[in-house]
Amino acid sequence: MFDAADGTAFTHEQGARARKLFAAVVLAALDDAIADDKKYGNGPEQIARWARSRDGREVLSCAGIDPNERVVAGLMEFVAKGVRTSVALSREESERRSAAAAAEAEAA
């Protein structure tokens, strides 16, 4: 009985690791698109083309992200902002955004 439970837990853990790996690929694609946007000015179009491609849809699905047009629009918006993923995911950036939102709420 414990062998079946251990096997299921191991399988679930492996799936979670695989999703994290594919999520890292999505983050790398976003960083590449941001670099293209700064260099050539076509970053949002590049990420949209990738996300709509067969490979992009497969990677997004494996990362646990539904590859629909709403997601593509969100990826394009993220790239257009020009904030690299490592900065956007940092605690300092999160605190800065929340402080700016609080200051904006007080002003209104």
Phi and psi in degrees as a GROMACS rama.xvg file:
@    title "Ramachandran Plot"
@    xaxis  label "Phi"
@    yaxis  label "Psi"
@TYPE xy
-67.7558  -28.8155  PHE-2
-63.7335  -41.6622  ASP-3
-66.5572  -41.1533  ALA-4
-66.2539  -41.7617  ALA-5
-63.5942  -40.297  ASP-6
-63.9644  -41.1697  GLY-7
-65.9696  -43.2159  THR-8
-63.1348  -41.2128  ALA-9
-64.1074  -42.7929  PHE-10
-63.5022  -42.676  THR-11
-63.0612  -42.183  HIS-12
-64.7176  -40.318  GLU-13
-63.9671  -40.3387  GLN-14
-63.5847  -40.1122  GLY-15
-64.7264  -40.162  ALA-16
-65.4836  -39.3832  ARG-17
-64.8707  -41.4563  ALA-18
-61.6123  -40.8678  ARG-19
-64.0118  -38.1571  LYS-20
-63.0583  -45.9237  LEU-21
-68.9578  -31.8153  PHE-22
-64.318  -36  ALA-23
-65.3487  -35.0385  ALA-24
-65.6199  -40.1709  VAL-25
-63.0279  -43.4811  VAL-26
-62.9097  -38.7725  LEU-27
-65.5523  -39.1241  ALA-28
-63.6545  -39.3086  ALA-29
-63.1827  -44.6638  LEU-30
-61.8416  -40.8145  ASP-31
-63.3236  -41.1522  ASP-32
-66.4918  -37.4812  ALA-33
-65.2591  -40.8603  ILE-34
-63.2555  -41.7902  ALA-35
-63.2034  -37.6884  ASP-36
-65.1016  -41.3499  ASP-37
-69.8322  -34.3826  LYS-38
-86.6961  -45.6039  LYS-39
-114.434  -16.0098  TYR-40
82.022  16.3112  GLY-41
-124.376  29.6255  ASN-42
-62.6903  -49.4685  GLY-43
-59.5226  -37.9184  PRO-44
-67.4982  -37.0033  GLU-45
-65.0266  -45.7378  GLN-46
-68.348  -34.892  ILE-47
-65.5826  -42.529  ALA-48
-62.5505  -42.712  ARG-49
-66.0942  -45.2563  TRP-50
-65.7664  -29.5343  ALA-51
-85.9185  -13.1968  ARG-52
-72.2935  165.788  SER-53
-62.2315  -45.6194  ARG-54
-64.2174  -42.5853  ASP-55
-62.4453  -43.8084  GLY-56
-62.9082  -38.3845  ARG-57
-65.8909  -43.6328  GLU-58
-65.4507  -44.5791  VAL-59
-60.8575  -42.6181  LEU-60
-62.5578  -43.5713  SER-61
-67.8614  -24.5774  CYS-62
-82.65  -3.60524  ALA-63
87.3708  19.367  GLY-64
-111.276  128.511  ILE-65
-73.2591  117.578  ASP-66
-80.2821  71.782  PRO-67
-109.704  177.963  ASN-68
-66.5158  -29.47  GLU-69
-64.4689  -40.4799  ARG-70
-65.194  -43.1943  VAL-71
-59.7957  -43.1866  VAL-72
-63.1032  -39.549  ALA-73
-65.2403  -40.3879  GLY-74
-63.7285  -41.9656  LEU-75
-63.3774  -40.9318  MET-76
-64.7216  -40.9115  GLU-77
-62.5127  -44.3745  PHE-78
-65.8129  -38.5045  VAL-79
-63.1788  -30.6285  ALA-80
-67.3658  -28.9631  LYS-81
79.4177  13.2602  GLY-82
-93.6944  120.208  VAL-83
-61.9107  153.43  ARG-84
-63.6316  -36.9625  THR-85
-64.2519  -35.404  SER-86
-74.8277  -43.2795  VAL-87
-63.973  -30.5718  ALA-88
-91.3349  -1.18935  LEU-89
-78.8057  156.632  SER-90
-65.7859  -38.9153  ARG-91
-62.2673  -42.6541  GLU-92
-65.086  -39.828  GLU-93
-63.0477  -43.4797  SER-94
-65.952  -38.0863  GLU-95
-64.6296  -42.9576  ARG-96
-65.0664  -41.5332  ARG-97
-67.899  -36.4502  SER-98
-66.6892  -39.8373  ALA-99
-66.1934  -39.0561  ALA-100
-66.0098  -39.3583  ALA-101
-66.8204  -41.3682  ALA-102
-66.0041  -37.0305  ALA-103
-67.7568  -37.5255  GLU-104
-68.1207  -37.37  ALA-105
-68.1235  -35.655  GLU-106
-69.7848  -26.5744  ALA-107
